[in-house]
Amino acid sequence: MPASLQLIGRSVNKNVEIQLGTTILQHALEHKVDFQNLCTRGTCARCRCLIEEGREHLADATEAEHKRLDPEELEEGYRLGCQTVVAQEGIIVARNKTYF
């Protein structure tokens, strides 16, 4: 199965090569996908994204995500792009879904 990460920003949508151990936000910034971001520490939630496919290929939610996101959001597949590390290869789709 080919591995890829589809990043869906506000106006830019790209399929990029996965770099294991790298966050969704780092992928977006490197490939100039317009994911909103500000703090990169998991507190502002501007990089909040919906993992539409491939949750199983990501590292578990961090403490910062548990503090910032509601349990229902995590269950629905929302993560913070700055905290969400790609742990294994596969097909992943991440859509930037900030609160504002």
N, C-alpha and C positions, 0 to 999 in steps of 0.2 A: 504494500500500500504506500503510495507516495505521500510524503509529509509536506504540509504547507500550512501557513498561517495567513488567513484572510483578515485584513484589518480594514474596518469600515469606519472612517472618520466622518466629520461633518460634511465634507465635499469630496474627499479623496478615498478611494477604495482600491487596495492593492493586495495581491497575493505575494507573500514574501517567503524566503527560505527561513526555516526555523533554526535558531541558535539556542541550543539547550542551555539552561541556567540563566537565561536572559528574560527580563520581564516583558509583558505585553507592551507597556509604555516605551521601554527601550527599543523594541522592534519598531514601534510607530515613529519615534523620533528619528531613528537611523534611516528609515525609508520615507521620511517626509510625509507621513500620513497625519492629518490634522486632528489628532486626539487632543482634547483640552487637557491642560495640566498646569499645576502651579507649585505645589510644595514638594512633590515626589517622596513624601514620608508617610502617606496614607491618612492624612488628616483633612485635607480640603475636599476630597472626593470629586474633583473636576475630571479625573481620569476614570471615573466609574464606567464600567463597560458590562455589556451583556455577553456572556459566552454562549453563543447560539449553537455551537457544536464543539465537541472535543474536550469537555470538562475533565475527562479521565486522564488527559495528557498534561494536566497542570498540577503544580504542587498544591498542597492543602492551603486553605485560607490562613493568613497570618493573624497575629494578635491585633494588629492595626485594623485589619478588615473586620474582625469580630467586634471591635470597638466602634467602628464607623458605620457599618452596614447592619441593618436589621436581620434577624435570623431568616425572615421570609425572603428578603432580597437574596441572601446567599443560596437558599433553597431554589429560587427561581433561576439562578445562574449568574447573578450580578457579582462582579468582583471589582477591585481597584487595580487598574492597569499598572500602577507603579509597584504594586505588591505581588502581582500574579506572575509567578515564574513558570516558564515552559519546562516541564520535567522530562518529557519523553516525546518522541516524534509521533506524528499522526496528523489528522486533519483537524484544524482549530479555526473557528470563526469568532472574532471578537468585534463587537459594535460599540463604539463610544456612545454612552447614554448618560450624560451628566444630568444632574438635577435641574440645572438652569441653562 
